[in-house]
């Protein structure tokens, strides 16, 4: 109880002094001001970055939107980290902590961590080369090892991809050895139509050509005229006629389903059997 009493007496003796109260209030006000300025700076930087991206989109010179989004998110993260770090240092300075020894210690500690955290350095370097070489960007559909999905974010350390079933996979950049990008070039939808051997091949091929022309009018995902290549496989009781359609990146599955549906409808109308 004596210790508590002594503490209360010390508080009354020191805090009750006007100059000390003024100093505490002024320090708190400066901390709040530093915090507000840091948040406003981040917001201004975000707004400026957004306006830059909009200006680039409206420019007569066409830029890769996918790469612009990727770099935009990375720059946003770097700005946030830098401003928040400076904010913390300024706040520590206001509460009386000497930043000189702290920064010196941080430098020595960072050097020690650099030797011990080689995987972290590897993640950062790999992330830099992913963006520099434009291996993939935000919005691309990629596959890394057994993980396939849409790229949500490329950070300085990790890459986030979301699968079509909703799972989000967070992969350290240093672990990315091989990437398959499904969004770089146009894809190809391939459909094999199986019909009995006894049917007229020429009539079936003609019907299929008319059908695929009509399918092209139903979707904007097909970028070239679909082709009926002809008989792909001849079996003992049936044969397969192959159809291909070049479509937008990663749209081959949608186009394949549409082709299968429309081909079945038209073959039923023309009373051509499908095995």
C-alpha positions in Angstrom: 0.0 0.0 0.0 2.9 2.3 0.7 4.2 1.8 -2.8 0.8 2.8 -4.3 0.7 5.8 -2.1 4.2 6.9 -3.2 3.2 6.5 -6.9 0.1 8.6 -6.4 2.1 11.3 -4.6 4.6 11.3 -7.5 1.9 11.7 -10.0 0.2 14.5 -8.1 3.6 16.3 -7.7 4.7 16.1 -11.3 1.6 15.9 -13.4 -0.1 18.8 -11.6 2.6 21.1 -12.9 1.3 23.2 -15.7 4.4 22.9 -17.9 4.3 19.1 -17.6 0.6 19.0 -18.4 1.2 21.3 -21.4 4.1 19.2 -22.6 2.0 15.9 -22.4 -0.9 17.5 -24.2 1.4 18.9 -26.9 3.1 15.5 -27.3 -0.3 13.8 -27.7 -1.4 16.4 -30.2 1.7 16.0 -32.3 1.3 12.2 -32.2 -2.3 12.5 -33.4 -1.2 15.0 -36.1 1.6 12.6 -37.3 -0.9 9.8 -37.5 -3.5 11.8 -39.4 -0.9 13.2 -41.8 0.4 9.7 -42.6 -3.1 8.4 -43.3 -3.9 11.5 -45.5 -0.6 11.0 -47.3 -1.4 7.4 -48.1 -4.9 8.4 -49.3 -3.4 11.2 -51.5 -0.9 8.7 -53.0 -3.7 6.2 -53.7 -5.8 8.9 -55.4 -2.8 10.1 -57.5 -2.0 6.6 -58.5 -5.6 5.9 -59.5 -5.7 9.1 -61.6 -2.4 8.1 -63.3 -3.9 4.7 -64.2 -7.0 6.4 -65.6 -4.9 8.8 -67.6 -2.9 5.9 -69.1 -6.1 4.1 -70.1 -7.3 7.3 -71.9 -4.0 7.9 -73.5 -3.7 7.2 -77.3 -0.8 5.0 -76.5 -2.2 1.6 -75.4 -0.7 0.1 -72.3 -1.1 -3.4 -71.0 -3.9 -3.1 -68.4 -3.0 -6.3 -66.7 0.6 -5.2 -66.1 -0.6 -1.7 -65.0 -2.9 -3.2 -62.3 0.0 -5.4 -61.0 2.4 -2.5 -60.8 -0.2 -0.2 -59.3 -0.9 -2.6 -56.4 2.8 -3.2 -55.8 3.5 0.6 -55.7 0.5 1.1 -53.4 2.0 -1.5 -51.0 5.4 0.0 -51.1 4.0 3.5 -50.4 1.9 2.2 -47.5 4.9 0.4 -45.9 7.2 3.4 -46.3 4.8 6.0 -44.9 3.7 3.7 -42.0 7.4 3.0 -41.1 8.2 6.7 -41.1 5.1 7.4 -39.0 6.2 4.9 -36.4 9.7 6.4 -36.2 8.3 9.9 -35.7 5.9 8.8 -33.0 8.8 7.0 -31.2 10.8 10.2 -31.4 7.9 12.2 -29.8 7.7 9.9 -26.8 11.4 10.5 -26.1 13.1 7.5 -27.7 16.5 8.3 -29.2 16.2 7.1 -32.9 20.0 7.2 -33.5 20.9 4.1 -31.5 17.6 2.5 -32.5 18.3 2.9 -36.3 21.9 1.6 -35.8 20.6 -1.4 -33.9 18.0 -2.0 -36.6 20.8 -1.9 -39.2 22.8 -4.5 -37.4 19.7 -6.6 -36.7 18.7 -6.3 -40.4 22.1 -7.6 -41.5 21.8 -10.5 -39.1 18.3 -11.2 -40.3 19.5 -11.0 -43.9 21.9 -13.9 -43.3 19.3 -15.9 -41.5 16.3 -15.1 -43.6 17.6 -16.0 -47.0 14.2 -17.4 -48.0 12.7 -14.0 -47.5 15.3 -12.3 -49.6 14.7 -15.0 -52.3 10.9 -14.3 -52.2 11.4 -10.6 -52.7 13.9 -11.0 -55.6 11.7 -13.6 -57.3 8.7 -11.2 -56.9 10.7 -8.4 -58.5 11.6 -10.6 -61.6 8.0 -11.8 -61.9 6.8 -8.3 -62.4 9.9 -7.1 -64.4 9.6 -9.9 -66.8 5.8 -9.7 -66.9 5.5 -13.5 -66.3 1.9 -13.0 -65.1 -0.2 -10.2 -63.7 -3.3 -9.4 -61.6 -6.4 -10.9 -63.3 -4.5 -13.7 -65.2 -5.5 -17.3 -64.8 -2.4 -19.3 -64.0 -1.3 -22.6 -62.6 1.6 -22.9 -60.1 2.3 -26.6 -59.3 -1.1 -28.1 -58.4 -2.7 -24.7 -57.7 -4.8 -23.1 -60.5 -6.7 -19.9 -60.2 -7.0 -16.1 -60.9 -4.2 -13.9 -59.7 -5.6 -11.5 -57.0 -2.4 -9.9 -55.9 1.4 -10.0 -56.5 3.2 -8.7 -53.4 6.8 -8.2 -52.7 6.9 -11.5 -50.8 3.8 -13.6 -51.8 1.4 -14.2 -54.6 -2.3 -14.7 -54.0 -4.4 -16.7 -56.4 -8.1 -17.6 -56.1 -9.4 -20.9 -57.5 -12.7 -21.1 -59.3 -14.2 -22.9 -56.3 -13.4 -20.0 -54.0 -10.2 -21.1 -52.2 -7.4 -18.5 -51.9 -3.9 -19.9 -52.2 -1.0 -17.7 -50.8 2.3 -18.8 -52.4 5.7 -17.4 -51.4 7.3 -16.0 -54.5 10.5 -18.0 -53.8 8.6 -21.3 -54.2 7.4 -20.4 -57.7 9.5 -22.6 -60.0 7.2 -23.1 -63.0 4.1 -21.1 -64.0 1.5 -21.9 -66.7 -0.3 -18.7 -67.8 -3.6 -19.3 -69.5 -4.3 -15.6 -70.2 -1.5 -14.6 -72.5 -2.7 -15.9 -75.8 -6.0 -16.9 -77.4 -7.3 -20.4 -76.4 -8.7 -23.2 -78.6 -12.0 -24.9 -78.0 -12.0 -28.5 -79.4 -15.2 -30.5 -79.8 -15.5 -34.0 -81.2 -18.9 -35.0 -82.5 -19.5 -38.8 -82.6 -22.0 -40.0 -85.2 -22.8 -43.5 -86.4 -21.0 -44.9 -89.5 -24.1 -45.5 -91.5 -24.9 -41.7 -91.7 -24.0 -39.5 -94.7 -20.7 -37.8 -93.6 -21.1 -35.0 -96.1 -24.6 -34.2 -94.9 -23.4 -34.3 -91.2 -20.4 -32.1 -92.0 -22.6 -29.5 -93.8 -25.0 -29.4 -90.9 -22.1 -28.9 -88.4 -20.6 -26.0 -90.5 -24.0 -24.2 -90.6 -24.3 -24.8 -86.8 -20.9 -23.4 -85.9 -21.5 -20.3 -87.9 -24.7 -19.6 -86.0 -22.9 -20.3 -82.7 -20.3 -17.6 -83.5 -23.2 -15.1 -83.6 -24.3 -16.0 -80.1 -21.0 -15.1 -78.3 -18.2 -12.6 -78.5 -15.8 -15.1 -77.0 -15.1 -16.7 -80.4 -12.5 -14.5 -82.3 -12.2 -16.4 -85.6 -14.6 -18.5 -87.7 -14.9 -22.0 -86.2 -13.7 -24.8 -88.4 -15.0 -28.2 -89.1 -11.8 -30.1 -89.7 -13.4 -33.4 -90.7 -13.2 -37.0 -89.6 -10.8 -37.3 -86.7 -11.3 -41.0 -85.7 -13.0 -43.9 -87.5 -14.3 -46.7 -85.3 -16.1 -50.0 -85.9 -19.5 -48.5 -85.3 -19.1 -44.7 -85.3 -16.7 -41.9 -86.3 -15.7 -38.6 -84.8 -15.8 -35.3 -86.6 -13.6 -32.6 -85.0 -14.5 -28.9 -84.7 -12.2 -26.2 -83.4 -12.9 -22.6 -82.5 -10.3 -20.0 -81.5 -11.5 -17.9 -78.6 -10.5 -15.3 -76.1 -7.9 -16.4 -73.4 -9.3 -18.9 -70.9 -12.8 -18.9 -72.6 -12.4 -22.3 -74.3 -14.5 -24.1 -71.7 -17.4 -21.7 -72.1 -17.2 -22.0 -75.8 -16.9 -25.7 -75.7 -20.1 -26.0 -73.6 -22.0 -23.7 -76.0 -20.9 -25.6 -79.1 -21.9 -28.9 -77.5 -25.3 -27.5 -76.6 -26.1 -25.9 -80.0 -24.7 -28.9 -82.0 -27.0 -31.3 -80.1 -30.0 -29.0 -80.8 -29.3 -28.7 -84.5 -28.6 -32.4 -85.0 -31.9 -33.2 -83.2 -33.7 -30.9 -85.6 -32.1 -32.4 -88.7 -32.7 -35.9 -87.2 -29.0 -36.8 -87.3 -28.2 -39.3 -84.5 -25.3 -38.7 -82.1 -23.6 -41.7 -80.6 
